[in-house]
Amino acid sequence: MKKQIICINWGTKYGPKYINRLYGMVARNISPPFRFVCFCDNSDGVREEVECQPLPGLDFELPVTKKGIWPKSQLWNSQLADLEGPVLFIDLDVVITGNLDGFFEYGNDDDVILSPNPSNPLERLGQTSVYRFPVGKLKPILELFASNPQKIAEEYKYEQRFVTRNAPGGIKLWPKTWVAHFRRHCRRTFPLNYFLPPKLGKDSKIVIFPGDLHPEDAINGFYYRSVQVKRSPWEHIKAGLRGERKSGLIKHLRHYILPTPWVEKCWKE
């Protein structure tokens, strides 16, 4: 199977720093040859090894909802530049910690394979931070989505649930240990989070960062991106007791993280 990696970038939330670092991590953790394509609205500052292509676009307006974002649905088009066959999509805000070759060897060429989502253990739900699909196979779900984007977005809440339930032929899931969820799998439980940095599973190949916590926050030891106040463990506890927090006291205490050296080591060009 050809090794084809794709990502997508729109607006200014991530930009060239994240694109370039993702390419660097991929290049260090894959057996060549491989192709790396970024579908983006601005290629300024992107390293020359990255093949930048225009966003595929949609012929309808994306829905606006309180939960979930849907621009990745552009990748369900029947054509993605001149790519053919299976492509591995990777979100920009991930940390690659192991060899990626297995993502191209697992399953069959025609499979749609998602990361297991640990947030809903009672639901067989995939996570589209890292997923593989053949170009064009998801066109039927794009047509379904286009029929009533707002209603579908409100019903499914997240595009990963929409893909999980509607992918033609169903989905498969990667082995559970391959893709780690930073908050769910790496962050230490209370009170160990005040004494030990987040851990990395020995079989993890990619660590994803859903929500407001990003790799640079893990490096610096910040849990909330919007509250960039660096505190020692004791200062964090005292701030919570004083009411200087975004959430309840228990949640505030559980969310403290120490700086994460392995993220700093891996998350670079």
LORORO-824771 format. One line per field, with one value per residue: x negated, y, z negated of N, C-alpha, C in turn; chain; residue in three letters. Coordinates in nm, 2 decimals. Layout:
# residues N
n_px <- [X:...]
n_py <- [Y:...]
n_pz <- [Z:...]
ca_px <- [X:...]
ca_py <- [Y:...]
ca_pz <- [Z:...]
c_px <- [X:...]
c_py <- [Y:...]
c_pz <- [Z:...]
chain <- [A:...]
res <- [ALA:...]
//
This chain:
# residues 269
n_px <- [-0.08:-0.05:-0.21:-0.04:0.01:0.24:0.34:0.53:0.58:0.72:0.79:0.65:0.58:0.40:0.18:-0.15:-0.34:-0.24:-0.18:-0.44:-0.57:-0.42:-0.48:-0.76:-0.76:-0.62:-0.81:-1.02:-0.93:-0.85:-0.88:-1.03:-0.93:-0.71:-0.42:-0.32:-0.05:0.10:0.40:0.50:0.57:0.38:0.04:-0.18:-0.49:-0.51:-0.70:-0.91:-0.90:-0.64:-0.35:-0.14:0.21:0.51:0.80:1.05:1.32:1.67:2.01:2.21:2.32:2.14:2.26:2.35:2.28:2.31:2.15:1.89:1.71:1.71:1.55:1.37:1.52:1.48:1.29:1.42:1.49:1.52:1.28:0.95:0.72:0.47:0.47:0.50:0.66:0.60:0.57:0.41:0.54:0.43:0.47:0.36:0.28:0.14:-0.09:-0.35:-0.47:-0.58:-0.65:-0.49:-0.43:-0.26:0.00:0.05:0.04:0.23:0.55:0.76:0.72:0.96:1.08:1.24:1.09:1.08:0.96:1.01:1.25:1.21:1.38:1.65:1.73:1.94:2.03:1.97:1.75:1.57:1.27:1.18:0.94:0.72:0.74:0.80:0.89:1.02:0.97:1.26:1.44:1.60:1.78:2.06:2.15:2.09:2.28:2.51:2.48:2.48:2.75:2.89:2.73:2.74:2.93:2.82:2.57:2.66:2.79:2.60:2.39:2.09:1.86:1.71:1.88:2.08:1.93:1.86:2.11:2.21:2.03:1.97:2.01:1.94:1.71:1.37:1.16:0.85:0.59:0.63:0.41:0.25:0.32:0.32:0.51:0.45:0.56:0.72:0.56:0.29:0.25:0.20:0.38:0.55:0.40:0.16:0.10:-0.02:-0.27:-0.40:-0.49:-0.28:-0.22:-0.35:-0.23:-0.39:-0.33:-0.22:-0.17:-0.08:0.03:0.32:0.49:0.76:1.01:0.94:0.67:0.34:0.04:-0.18:-0.08:-0.10:-0.37:-0.45:-0.31:-0.05:0.30:0.54:0.58:0.67:0.62:0.34:0.16:-0.12:-0.17:-0.30:-0.25:-0.15:-0.07:0.13:0.32:0.39:0.49:0.72:0.87:0.91:1.10:1.02:1.06:1.17:1.36:1.54:1.40:1.30:1.26:1.08:0.86:0.80:0.73:0.47:0.15:-0.19:-0.48:-0.56:-0.80:-0.84:-0.67:-0.78:-1.02:-0.94:-0.76:-0.85:-1.01]
n_py <- [-0.12:0.22:0.49:0.74:1.05:1.28:1.61:1.88:2.23:2.53:2.88:3.05:2.92:2.71:2.67:2.73:2.64:2.41:2.25:2.21:2.08:1.85:1.73:1.69:1.50:1.29:1.22:1.13:0.90:0.70:0.46:0.53:0.52:0.81:1.02:1.34:1.54:1.86:2.00:2.32:2.67:2.86:2.87:2.99:3.00:2.73:2.43:2.32:2.05:1.97:1.90:2.13:2.18:2.32:2.38:2.13:2.22:2.30:2.27:2.38:2.55:2.53:2.39:2.58:2.51:2.45:2.24:2.05:2.06:2.10:2.12:1.93:1.76:1.83:1.66:1.43:1.43:1.32:1.35:1.41:1.63:1.48:1.23:0.88:0.58:0.44:0.68:0.83:1.02:1.27:1.47:1.81:1.88:1.67:1.43:1.25:0.94:0.69:0.43:0.46:0.28:0.06:0.16:0.16:-0.10:-0.24:-0.40:-0.39:-0.25:-0.12:-0.05:0.16:0.30:0.39:0.56:0.42:0.57:0.68:0.83:0.77:0.50:0.31:0.32:0.22:0.40:0.59:0.78:1.06:1.19:1.05:0.87:0.63:0.61:0.51:0.73:0.90:0.71:0.79:0.97:0.91:0.97:1.24:1.34:1.27:1.43:1.69:1.70:1.80:1.98:2.13:2.00:1.74:1.79:1.88:1.65:1.45:1.57:1.55:1.52:1.28:1.09:1.08:0.98:0.73:0.60:0.60:0.54:0.39:0.04:0.02:0.06:0.00:-0.04:0.09:-0.10:-0.07:0.04:0.19:0.45:0.71:0.90:1.20:1.33:1.13:0.89:0.96:1.16:1.19:1.04:1.20:1.19:1.18:1.34:1.57:1.50:1.34:1.35:1.35:1.02:0.79:0.54:0.23:0.11:0.31:0.50:0.74:1.03:1.19:1.51:1.60:1.87:2.15:2.13:2.14:2.02:2.21:2.31:2.09:2.06:2.28:2.25:2.34:2.32:2.44:2.62:2.88:2.99:3.09:3.06:2.99:2.77:2.63:2.30:2.33:2.60:2.59:2.43:2.60:2.82:2.70:2.66:2.92:2.99:3.06:2.96:2.77:2.58:2.34:2.26:1.99:1.91:2.11:2.04:1.78:1.84:1.95:1.95:1.84:1.97:1.80:1.60:1.41:1.49:1.73:1.64:1.50:1.66:1.84:2.00]
n_pz <- [0.00:0.09:-0.09:-0.20:-0.34:-0.47:-0.57:-0.70:-0.69:-0.79:-0.82:-1.11:-1.34:-1.37:-1.16:-0.99:-1.17:-1.31:-1.09:-0.98:-1.19:-1.21:-0.97:-1.01:-1.23:-1.11:-0.90:-1.05:-1.15:-0.98:-0.71:-0.42:-0.07:-0.10:-0.08:-0.15:-0.20:-0.24:-0.27:-0.23:-0.31:-0.29:-0.22:-0.30:-0.47:-0.50:-0.50:-0.23:-0.17:-0.21:-0.03:0.07:0.12:0.26:0.05:0.07:0.08:0.06:0.18:0.03:-0.27:-0.57:-0.88:-1.18:-1.51:-1.87:-1.95:-1.81:-1.50:-1.15:-0.91:-0.81:-0.66:-0.40:-0.30:-0.23:0.03:0.38:0.52:0.43:0.49:0.69:0.57:0.51:0.40:0.06:-0.20:-0.48:-0.72:-0.94:-1.23:-1.29:-1.55:-1.70:-1.86:-1.74:-1.83:-1.77:-1.53:-1.21:-1.01:-1.04:-1.03:-0.76:-0.69:-0.83:-0.81:-0.51:-0.18:-0.11:-0.34:-0.59:-0.86:-1.19:-1.49:-1.81:-2.02:-2.34:-2.50:-2.51:-2.64:-2.63:-2.38:-2.05:-1.91:-1.68:-1.64:-1.46:-1.45:-1.37:-1.10:-0.84:-0.49:-0.17:0.11:0.21:0.12:-0.08:0.03:0.04:-0.22:-0.23:-0.05:-0.19:-0.42:-0.30:-0.23:-0.45:-0.63:-0.88:-1.04:-1.06:-1.18:-1.43:-1.52:-1.53:-1.66:-1.66:-1.39:-1.39:-1.50:-1.30:-1.08:-1.19:-1.21:-0.95:-0.75:-0.43:-0.42:-0.68:-0.96:-1.07:-1.36:-1.49:-1.66:-2.02:-2.16:-1.99:-1.93:-2.15:-2.38:-2.51:-2.74:-2.85:-2.86:-2.92:-3.11:-3.45:-3.73:-3.99:-4.32:-4.19:-3.97:-4.07:-4.13:-3.94:-3.59:-3.29:-3.15:-2.90:-2.69:-2.62:-2.37:-2.22:-1.93:-1.82:-1.98:-2.06:-2.09:-2.18:-2.23:-2.44:-2.52:-2.41:-2.23:-2.30:-2.53:-2.70:-2.71:-2.85:-3.09:-3.12:-3.17:-3.09:-2.80:-2.78:-3.02:-3.09:-3.33:-3.51:-3.76:-4.07:-4.21:-4.48:-4.47:-4.28:-4.41:-4.62:-4.48:-4.38:-4.61:-4.68:-4.50:-4.25:-3.97:-3.68:-3.70:-3.90:-4.23:-4.26:-4.00:-3.91:-4.07:-3.96:-3.71:-3.70:-3.55:-3.52:-3.35:-3.04:-2.94:-2.73:-2.53:-2.45:-2.35:-2.12:-1.97:-1.73:-1.45]
ca_px <- [0.00:-0.13:-0.20:0.01:0.06:0.30:0.39:0.61:0.56:0.80:0.79:0.52:0.57:0.28:0.08:-0.27:-0.42:-0.18:-0.20:-0.58:-0.60:-0.36:-0.56:-0.88:-0.73:-0.59:-0.93:-1.11:-0.86:-0.79:-0.97:-1.01:-0.88:-0.58:-0.37:-0.26:0.02:0.18:0.51:0.50:0.61:0.26:-0.08:-0.30:-0.57:-0.51:-0.83:-0.90:-0.87:-0.50:-0.28:-0.02:0.32:0.62:0.90:1.14:1.44:1.81:2.11:2.31:2.27:2.12:2.35:2.29:2.34:2.24:2.06:1.85:1.68:1.73:1.47:1.30:1.61:1.43:1.21:1.51:1.51:1.48:1.14:0.86:0.60:0.46:0.45:0.58:0.64:0.61:0.50:0.41:0.56:0.38:0.49:0.24:0.24:0.10:-0.23:-0.38:-0.57:-0.62:-0.65:-0.36:-0.41:-0.14:0.12:0.07:0.04:0.35:0.67:0.76:0.71:1.09:1.14:1.24:1.03:1.07:0.91:1.11:1.27:1.23:1.47:1.78:1.70:2.05:2.07:1.87:1.74:1.44:1.21:1.13:0.81:0.63:0.82:0.77:1.00:0.99:1.02:1.39:1.53:1.69:1.86:2.20:2.18:2.09:2.41:2.61:2.46:2.52:2.89:2.94:2.61:2.77:3.00:2.73:2.48:2.73:2.83:2.48:2.30:1.96:1.84:1.66:2.00:2.14:1.85:1.87:2.24:2.26:1.93:2.02:1.95:1.90:1.57:1.29:1.08:0.71:0.57:0.65:0.29:0.18:0.35:0.35:0.58:0.37:0.63:0.77:0.46:0.16:0.26:0.20:0.49:0.53:0.32:0.03:0.07:-0.10:-0.41:-0.45:-0.44:-0.19:-0.29:-0.33:-0.22:-0.50:-0.29:-0.15:-0.23:-0.03:0.11:0.41:0.52:0.89:1.04:0.86:0.54:0.26:-0.10:-0.26:-0.04:-0.15:-0.51:-0.46:-0.24:0.08:0.42:0.63:0.51:0.72:0.57:0.20:0.09:-0.20:-0.17:-0.35:-0.14:-0.08:0.00:0.25:0.42:0.43:0.58:0.85:0.94:0.96:1.20:0.96:1.07:1.28:1.46:1.55:1.27:1.24:1.22:0.97:0.75:0.77:0.68:0.33:0.05:-0.33:-0.54:-0.57:-0.93:-0.83:-0.60:-0.88:-1.12:-0.88:-0.69:-0.94:-1.03]
ca_py <- [0.00:0.35:0.56:0.88:1.11:1.40:1.69:2.00:2.36:2.65:2.99:3.09:2.85:2.62:2.74:2.66:2.57:2.28:2.17:2.17:1.99:1.72:1.67:1.64:1.38:1.18:1.18:1.05:0.78:0.62:0.40:0.59:0.65:0.85:1.14:1.42:1.65:1.94:2.08:2.44:2.80:2.95:2.79:3.07:2.95:2.58:2.38:2.28:1.91:1.95:1.94:2.21:2.17:2.40:2.31:2.08:2.30:2.24:2.35:2.42:2.62:2.44:2.43:2.64:2.45:2.47:2.14:1.99:2.14:2.01:2.15:1.81:1.70:1.85:1.55:1.32:1.45:1.21:1.37:1.49:1.65:1.36:1.12:0.77:0.48:0.48:0.80:0.84:1.15:1.30:1.60:1.88:1.89:1.54:1.41:1.11:0.88:0.56:0.40:0.47:0.18:-0.03:0.22:0.13:-0.24:-0.29:-0.41:-0.39:-0.12:-0.06:-0.03:0.29:0.26:0.50:0.54:0.40:0.69:0.63:0.92:0.71:0.35:0.23:0.34:0.19:0.53:0.61:0.92:1.10:1.26:0.96:0.77:0.59:0.58:0.53:0.85:0.88:0.61:0.86:1.06:0.90:1.04:1.38:1.37:1.27:1.55:1.80:1.71:1.88:1.99:2.18:1.90:1.63:1.83:1.88:1.52:1.37:1.65:1.55:1.45:1.15:1.00:1.07:0.89:0.60:0.54:0.61:0.51:0.28:-0.08:0.02:0.10:-0.08:0.04:0.06:-0.15:0.03:0.10:0.26:0.60:0.74:1.02:1.26:1.35:1.00:0.79:1.00:1.25:1.11:1.06:1.28:1.31:1.16:1.44:1.67:1.45:1.27:1.40:1.25:0.90:0.75:0.40:0.18:0.08:0.42:0.55:0.87:1.08:1.30:1.62:1.66:1.97:2.28:2.11:2.11:1.98:2.31:2.32:1.97:2.08:2.39:2.21:2.41:2.24:2.53:2.71:3.01:3.04:3.05:3.10:2.88:2.76:2.51:2.22:2.39:2.73:2.55:2.39:2.72:2.90:2.64:2.68:3.06:3.01:3.11:2.84:2.77:2.47:2.30:2.24:1.86:1.91:2.19:1.96:1.67:1.89:1.99:1.86:1.89:1.97:1.66:1.59:1.33:1.57:1.83:1.56:1.45:1.76:1.94:1.98]
ca_pz <- [0.00:0.09:-0.22:-0.17:-0.46:-0.44:-0.68:-0.66:-0.77:-0.75:-0.92:-1.17:-1.47:-1.38:-1.07:-0.94:-1.28:-1.33:-0.96:-0.96:-1.29:-1.18:-0.87:-1.07:-1.31:-1.02:-0.83:-1.14:-1.21:-0.87:-0.62:-0.29:-0.03:-0.14:-0.02:-0.26:-0.14:-0.33:-0.20:-0.31:-0.24:-0.29:-0.22:-0.35:-0.58:-0.51:-0.45:-0.09:-0.15:-0.22:0.09:0.04:0.22:0.22:-0.02:0.17:0.09:0.05:0.25:-0.07:-0.39:-0.69:-0.99:-1.30:-1.63:-1.99:-1.96:-1.69:-1.38:-1.03:-0.78:-0.76:-0.57:-0.26:-0.26:-0.18:0.18:0.47:0.56:0.34:0.58:0.77:0.48:0.53:0.30:-0.08:-0.26:-0.63:-0.77:-1.08:-1.28:-1.31:-1.69:-1.75:-1.88:-1.69:-1.92:-1.73:-1.38:-1.15:-0.90:-1.07:-0.98:-0.62:-0.68:-0.90:-0.73:-0.36:-0.11:-0.10:-0.47:-0.66:-0.99:-1.28:-1.62:-1.91:-2.10:-2.48:-2.58:-2.53:-2.64:-2.61:-2.24:-1.96:-1.84:-1.63:-1.65:-1.33:-1.46:-1.29:-1.03:-0.70:-0.41:-0.03:0.17:0.28:0.06:-0.18:0.10:0.01:-0.35:-0.20:0.01:-0.30:-0.50:-0.22:-0.22:-0.56:-0.72:-1.02:-1.11:-1.08:-1.28:-1.56:-1.56:-1.56:-1.74:-1.62:-1.26:-1.40:-1.52:-1.17:-1.00:-1.25:-1.19:-0.82:-0.65:-0.35:-0.46:-0.82:-1.00:-1.16:-1.46:-1.51:-1.80:-2.12:-2.22:-1.89:-1.94:-2.29:-2.41:-2.61:-2.87:-2.90:-2.87:-2.96:-3.23:-3.58:-3.81:-4.12:-4.33:-4.12:-3.87:-4.13:-4.16:-3.82:-3.46:-3.21:-3.10:-2.76:-2.68:-2.54:-2.24:-2.16:-1.81:-1.81:-2.09:-2.01:-2.19:-2.16:-2.33:-2.45:-2.55:-2.29:-2.27:-2.36:-2.67:-2.77:-2.73:-2.95:-3.21:-3.13:-3.13:-3.02:-2.71:-2.80:-3.15:-3.09:-3.45:-3.55:-3.91:-4.13:-4.26:-4.59:-4.43:-4.21:-4.51:-4.69:-4.39:-4.37:-4.74:-4.68:-4.40:-4.12:-3.88:-3.57:-3.72:-4.04:-4.30:-4.23:-3.86:-3.91:-4.12:-3.87:-3.58:-3.70:-3.49:-3.52:-3.21:-2.98:-2.86:-2.60:-2.42:-2.41:-2.27:-1.99:-1.90:-1.67:-1.31]
c_px <- [-0.09:-0.11:-0.17:0.07:0.12:0.34:0.47:0.59:0.64:0.79:0.65:0.50:0.44:0.17:-0.04:-0.34:-0.37:-0.20:-0.34:-0.62:-0.54:-0.44:-0.69:-0.87:-0.70:-0.72:-1.02:-1.06:-0.80:-0.90:-0.94:-0.99:-0.74:-0.54:-0.29:-0.19:0.11:0.28:0.53:0.54:0.49:0.14:-0.20:-0.36:-0.57:-0.63:-0.81:-0.87:-0.72:-0.43:-0.15:0.08:0.43:0.72:1.00:1.27:1.57:1.90:2.23:2.25:2.26:2.21:2.27:2.36:2.26:2.13:2.02:1.81:1.67:1.65:1.40:1.39:1.56:1.35:1.29:1.54:1.47:1.34:1.07:0.73:0.59:0.43:0.55:0.56:0.65:0.52:0.51:0.42:0.50:0.41:0.36:0.19:0.22:-0.05:-0.25:-0.50:-0.62:-0.61:-0.51:-0.33:-0.29:-0.01:0.15:0.08:0.17:0.47:0.65:0.76:0.85:1.15:1.14:1.20:1.01:1.00:1.02:1.12:1.30:1.33:1.61:1.77:1.81:2.10:1.95:1.85:1.59:1.40:1.14:1.00:0.70:0.72:0.78:0.89:0.96:1.05:1.15:1.48:1.64:1.78:2.01:2.24:2.17:2.22:2.52:2.60:2.51:2.68:2.96:2.83:2.65:2.83:2.91:2.63:2.54:2.76:2.71:2.38:2.16:1.94:1.79:1.78:2.07:2.07:1.87:2.00:2.28:2.16:1.98:1.94:1.91:1.75:1.50:1.22:0.94:0.70:0.57:0.52:0.22:0.20:0.40:0.42:0.51:0.44:0.67:0.66:0.33:0.15:0.27:0.33:0.45:0.50:0.18:0.00:-0.01:-0.24:-0.48:-0.40:-0.35:-0.28:-0.26:-0.33:-0.33:-0.46:-0.22:-0.24:-0.20:0.05:0.19:0.45:0.65:0.92:0.95:0.71:0.45:0.12:-0.18:-0.21:-0.09:-0.30:-0.53:-0.39:-0.11:0.19:0.51:0.56:0.55:0.68:0.42:0.13:0.01:-0.21:-0.24:-0.24:-0.07:-0.01:0.13:0.36:0.48:0.53:0.72:0.93:0.99:1.07:1.15:0.95:1.18:1.39:1.47:1.41:1.21:1.19:1.09:0.84:0.70:0.70:0.53:0.24:-0.09:-0.38:-0.58:-0.69:-0.91:-0.76:-0.70:-0.98:-1.06:-0.82:-0.78:-0.95:-1.14]
c_py <- [0.13:0.42:0.71:0.94:1.25:1.47:1.81:2.11:2.47:2.75:3.00:3.01:2.77:2.69:2.66:2.59:2.43:2.19:2.12:2.07:1.85:1.65:1.61:1.51:1.27:1.13:1.10:0.92:0.69:0.57:0.46:0.48:0.68:0.98:1.21:1.54:1.72:2.02:2.21:2.57:2.90:2.87:2.87:3.01:2.80:2.53:2.32:2.13:1.88:1.99:2.00:2.21:2.26:2.32:2.26:2.16:2.22:2.33:2.38:2.48:2.52:2.49:2.50:2.58:2.48:2.36:2.09:2.09:2.04:2.04:2.03:1.73:1.72:1.74:1.43:1.33:1.33:1.22:1.45:1.51:1.53:1.23:1.01:0.66:0.53:0.60:0.79:0.98:1.16:1.44:1.67:1.88:1.75:1.54:1.26:1.06:0.75:0.55:0.40:0.36:0.10:0.03:0.20:-0.02:-0.31:-0.29:-0.42:-0.26:-0.04:-0.02:0.12:0.25:0.38:0.46:0.51:0.53:0.64:0.72:0.86:0.56:0.26:0.24:0.30:0.31:0.54:0.76:0.95:1.18:1.18:0.86:0.75:0.56:0.59:0.66:0.82:0.79:0.68:0.96:1.04:0.97:1.20:1.42:1.37:1.39:1.68:1.81:1.79:1.90:2.03:2.07:1.78:1.67:1.83:1.74:1.44:1.44:1.66:1.47:1.31:1.04:0.98:0.97:0.75:0.53:0.52:0.57:0.39:0.15:-0.09:0.06:-0.02:0.01:0.00:-0.02:-0.04:0.11:0.19:0.41:0.63:0.88:1.09:1.27:1.22:0.90:0.83:1.08:1.16:1.14:1.14:1.18:1.29:1.27:1.56:1.63:1.39:1.34:1.30:1.14:0.88:0.60:0.34:0.14:0.19:0.47:0.70:0.91:1.20:1.39:1.68:1.77:2.09:2.26:2.07:2.07:2.08:2.33:2.21:2.00:2.18:2.35:2.30:2.32:2.32:2.63:2.85:3.07:3.01:3.11:2.98:2.88:2.63:2.43:2.29:2.52:2.70:2.51:2.51:2.81:2.84:2.66:2.82:3.08:3.06:2.99:2.85:2.67:2.45:2.26:2.10:1.85:1.99:2.11:1.85:1.72:1.94:1.90:1.93:1.89:1.82:1.65:1.52:1.40:1.67:1.76:1.53:1.56:1.87:1.91:1.88]
c_pz <- [0.00:-0.04:-0.18:-0.29:-0.42:-0.57:-0.62:-0.75:-0.71:-0.86:-0.99:-1.31:-1.48:-1.29:-1.04:-1.05:-1.30:-1.21:-0.95:-1.07:-1.27:-1.07:-0.93:-1.15:-1.22:-0.95:-0.92:-1.18:-1.10:-0.77:-0.48:-0.18:-0.09:-0.08:-0.13:-0.19:-0.24:-0.24:-0.29:-0.23:-0.24:-0.31:-0.27:-0.47:-0.59:-0.44:-0.31:-0.07:-0.16:-0.09:0.05:0.15:0.17:0.14:0.09:0.19:0.09:0.13:0.16:-0.19:-0.50:-0.80:-1.10:-1.42:-1.75:-2.01:-1.82:-1.58:-1.26:-0.91:-0.73:-0.67:-0.42:-0.21:-0.22:-0.03:0.26:0.51:0.45:0.42:0.67:0.69:0.52:0.43:0.16:-0.12:-0.41:-0.67:-0.91:-1.11:-1.30:-1.45:-1.75:-1.78:-1.83:-1.77:-1.88:-1.58:-1.32:-1.04:-0.92:-1.03:-0.84:-0.59:-0.74:-0.81:-0.58:-0.30:-0.11:-0.23:-0.51:-0.81:-1.07:-1.41:-1.72:-2.00:-2.25:-2.56:-2.60:-2.53:-2.61:-2.46:-2.15:-1.87:-1.80:-1.65:-1.52:-1.34:-1.38:-1.23:-0.89:-0.62:-0.26:0.03:0.24:0.21:-0.03:-0.11:0.06:-0.12:-0.33:-0.14:-0.09:-0.38:-0.43:-0.21:-0.33:-0.66:-0.87:-1.10:-1.15:-1.19:-1.42:-1.61:-1.60:-1.65:-1.69:-1.48:-1.28:-1.43:-1.38:-1.08:-1.06:-1.21:-1.04:-0.71:-0.57:-0.39:-0.60:-0.84:-1.07:-1.26:-1.47:-1.64:-1.90:-2.16:-2.12:-1.90:-2.08:-2.29:-2.53:-2.75:-2.93:-2.94:-2.93:-3.09:-3.35:-3.65:-3.94:-4.23:-4.26:-4.02:-3.93:-4.15:-4.03:-3.69:-3.39:-3.15:-2.96:-2.75:-2.59:-2.40:-2.16:-2.04:-1.78:-1.93:-2.04:-2.13:-2.16:-2.26:-2.33:-2.49:-2.43:-2.33:-2.34:-2.51:-2.76:-2.80:-2.85:-3.09:-3.23:-3.10:-3.05:-2.93:-2.73:-2.93:-3.16:-3.21:-3.51:-3.71:-3.95:-4.18:-4.38:-4.56:-4.36:-4.30:-4.58:-4.61:-4.38:-4.50:-4.75:-4.58:-4.27:-4.03:-3.79:-3.60:-3.87:-4.10:-4.26:-4.09:-3.84:-3.96:-4.03:-3.75:-3.58:-3.63:-3.50:-3.38:-3.17:-2.89:-2.73:-2.49:-2.37:-2.32:-2.13:-1.91:-1.84:-1.52:-1.29]
chain <- [A:A:A:A:A:A:A:A:A:A:A:A:A:A:A:A:A:A:A:A:A:A:A:A:A:A:A:A:A:A:A:A:A:A:A:A:A:A:A:A:A:A:A:A:A:A:A:A:A:A:A:A:A:A:A:A:A:A:A:A:A:A:A:A:A:A:A:A:A:A:A:A:A:A:A:A:A:A:A:A:A:A:A:A:A:A:A:A:A:A:A:A:A:A:A:A:A:A:A:A:A:A:A:A:A:A:A:A:A:A:A:A:A:A:A:A:A:A:A:A:A:A:A:A:A:A:A:A:A:A:A:A:A:A:A:A:A:A:A:A:A:A:A:A:A:A:A:A:A:A:A:A:A:A:A:A:A:A:A:A:A:A:A:A:A:A:A:A:A:A:A:A:A:A:A:A:A:A:A:A:A:A:A:A:A:A:A:A:A:A:A:A:A:A:A:A:A:A:A:A:A:A:A:A:A:A:A:A:A:A:A:A:A:A:A:A:A:A:A:A:A:A:A:A:A:A:A:A:A:A:A:A:A:A:A:A:A:A:A:A:A:A:A:A:A:A:A:A:A:A:A:A:A:A:A:A:A:A:A:A:A:A:A:A:A:A:A:A:A]
res <- [MET:LYS:LYS:GLN:ILE:ILE:CYS:ILE:ASN:TRP:GLY:THR:LYS:TYR:GLY:PRO:LYS:TYR:ILE:ASN:ARG:LEU:TYR:GLY:MET:VAL:ALA:ARG:ASN:ILE:SER:PRO:PRO:PHE:ARG:PHE:VAL:CYS:PHE:CYS:ASP:ASN:SER:ASP:GLY:VAL:ARG:GLU:GLU:VAL:GLU:CYS:GLN:PRO:LEU:PRO:GLY:LEU:ASP:PHE:GLU:LEU:PRO:VAL:THR:LYS:LYS:GLY:ILE:TRP:PRO:LYS:SER:GLN:LEU:TRP:ASN:SER:GLN:LEU:ALA:ASP:LEU:GLU:GLY:PRO:VAL:LEU:PHE:ILE:ASP:LEU:ASP:VAL:VAL:ILE:THR:GLY:ASN:LEU:ASP:GLY:PHE:PHE:GLU:TYR:GLY:ASN:ASP:ASP:ASP:VAL:ILE:LEU:SER:PRO:ASN:PRO:SER:ASN:PRO:LEU:GLU:ARG:LEU:GLY:GLN:THR:SER:VAL:TYR:ARG:PHE:PRO:VAL:GLY:LYS:LEU:LYS:PRO:ILE:LEU:GLU:LEU:PHE:ALA:SER:ASN:PRO:GLN:LYS:ILE:ALA:GLU:GLU:TYR:LYS:TYR:GLU:GLN:ARG:PHE:VAL:THR:ARG:ASN:ALA:PRO:GLY:GLY:ILE:LYS:LEU:TRP:PRO:LYS:THR:TRP:VAL:ALA:HIS:PHE:ARG:ARG:HIS:CYS:ARG:ARG:THR:PHE:PRO:LEU:ASN:TYR:PHE:LEU:PRO:PRO:LYS:LEU:GLY:LYS:ASP:SER:LYS:ILE:VAL:ILE:PHE:PRO:GLY:ASP:LEU:HIS:PRO:GLU:ASP:ALA:ILE:ASN:GLY:PHE:TYR:TYR:ARG:SER:VAL:GLN:VAL:LYS:ARG:SER:PRO:TRP:GLU:HIS:ILE:LYS:ALA:GLY:LEU:ARG:GLY:GLU:ARG:LYS:SER:GLY:LEU:ILE:LYS:HIS:LEU:ARG:HIS:TYR:ILE:LEU:PRO:THR:PRO:TRP:VAL:GLU:LYS:CYS:TRP:LYS:GLU]
//
